Amino acid sequence: MVIHNYYWESVFIQSFQETIMSERSRMQKLLQIVSFISQLVVKRMQKIILKSIPKGNIIDIGGGGEGIIAQIGRERVTAIDKHQREIDEAKHKAPEATWVLADAKDLDYSNDHFDNATSFFSIMYMSSEDKIEVCKEVYRVLKPHGEFWVWDSSISKEKGVFFIKIKAVLPDKKVVRTGYGVSSKKQTINSTKETLENSGFKVEVVENKKNWFFLKAKK
Ligand SMILES: C[S@@+](CC[C@H](N)C(=O)[O-])C[C@H]1O[C@@H](n2cnc3c(N)ncnc32)[C@H](O)[C@@H]1O
């Protein structure tokens, strides 16, 4: 198995630093690290076949890291990420895309700017409050009837760390093996559907797999 890259949020790296610094939480943090590493070893890879992405110009939320959507849509994609290091990591994989350092809670685009939007395993990195703000912003910058395609993890654990290993098969048959890790927070297909609906979207397609889901929502 060839693992190209794993992305885990800085809270995990911080927790490692805190492990060294704070005696009190040392055991707890060490357990998190052990849990993370065991998930890395034990968990099965989830195969996600990306047959297509939306048409037209696309805003991709949290588009750094592997830059999966930018690798597919190329010059059609504006990839937004709030971390420069994630953009730097992805940029060379799709230099034709537009790379923008920004928080998706506050997008510097006029209303009805983009044809469609995507988010590939990015919302699992957001708090519930941030998810709502981001979905409302995406709704605002989408043209009428624009679609928001969301791929993300189903997370049942509220504490500890969560990790998902992914084998993404792109439309040109390129295979990207990667993994996304985060400090655990409950996230279900229903909670995500509700967030989209509360932001104004109508959810039209629902695909529920064991460890991840896909939702297609329309403005
Ligand atoms: C798993 S990573 C990258 C996944 C990416 N879509 C890919 O193709 O590999 C999730 C990304 O979401 C970004 N992110 C999280 N919250 C964000 C926000 N509010 N605005 C913009 N980017 C955000 C993180 O910086 C991170 O790069």
The ligand as an SDF file (V2000), in Angstrom:
LIG
                    3D

 27 29  0  0  0  0  0  0  0  0999 V2000
   -8.6900   17.2120    4.7800 C   0  0  0  0  0  0  0  0  0  0  0  0
   -8.1590   18.7500    4.3890 S   0  0  0  0  0  0  0  0  0  0  0  0
   -8.1380   18.7990    2.6320 C   0  0  0  0  0  0  0  0  0  0  0  0
   -9.0760   17.9770    1.8830 C   0  0  0  0  0  0  0  0  0  0  0  0
   -9.0150   18.3960    0.4300 C   0  0  0  0  0  0  0  0  0  0  0  0
  -10.3450   18.7700   -0.0090 N   0  0  0  0  0  0  0  0  0  0  0  0
   -8.3640   17.3650   -0.4520 C   0  0  0  0  0  0  0  0  0  0  0  0
   -8.7610   17.2570   -1.6010 O   0  0  0  0  0  0  0  0  0  0  0  0
   -7.4400   16.6690   -0.0120 O   0  0  0  0  0  0  0  0  0  0  0  0
   -9.4250   19.8780    4.8600 C   0  0  0  0  0  0  0  0  0  0  0  0
   -9.0490   21.2850    4.5500 C   0  0  0  0  0  0  0  0  0  0  0  0
  -10.1080   22.1550    4.9310 O   0  0  0  0  0  0  0  0  0  0  0  0
   -9.5230   23.3780    5.2800 C   0  0  0  0  0  0  0  0  0  0  0  0
  -10.4970   24.1670    6.0540 N   0  0  0  0  0  0  0  0  0  0  0  0
  -11.0910   23.8550    7.2150 C   0  0  0  0  0  0  0  0  0  0  0  0
  -11.9290   24.8400    7.6040 N   0  0  0  0  0  0  0  0  0  0  0  0
  -11.8680   25.7900    6.6370 C   0  0  0  0  0  0  0  0  0  0  0  0
  -12.4940   27.0550    6.4620 C   0  0  0  0  0  0  0  0  0  0  0  0
  -13.3570   27.5300    7.3620 N   0  0  0  0  0  0  0  0  0  0  0  0
  -12.1890   27.7760    5.3730 N   0  0  0  0  0  0  0  0  0  0  0  0
  -11.3060   27.3010    4.4490 C   0  0  0  0  0  0  0  0  0  0  0  0
  -10.6640   26.1240    4.5630 N   0  0  0  0  0  0  0  0  0  0  0  0
  -10.9480   25.3610    5.6380 C   0  0  0  0  0  0  0  0  0  0  0  0
   -8.2810   22.9900    6.0670 C   0  0  0  0  0  0  0  0  0  0  0  0
   -7.3270   24.0150    6.0970 O   0  0  0  0  0  0  0  0  0  0  0  0
   -7.8010   21.7700    5.2810 C   0  0  0  0  0  0  0  0  0  0  0  0
   -6.8230   22.0670    4.3310 O   0  0  0  0  0  0  0  0  0  0  0  0
  1  2  1  0
  2  3  1  0
  2 10  1  0
  3  4  1  0
  4  5  1  0
  5  6  1  0
  5  7  1  0
  7  8  2  0
  7  9  1  0
 10 11  1  0
 11 12  1  0
 11 26  1  0
 12 13  1  0
 13 14  1  0
 13 24  1  0
 14 15  1  0
 14 23  1  0
 15 16  2  0
 16 17  1  0
 17 18  1  0
 17 23  2  0
 18 19  1  0
 18 20  2  0
 20 21  1  0
 21 22  2  0
 22 23  1  0
 24 25  1  0
 24 26  1  0
 26 27  1  0
M  CHG  2   2   1   9  -1
M  END
$$$$
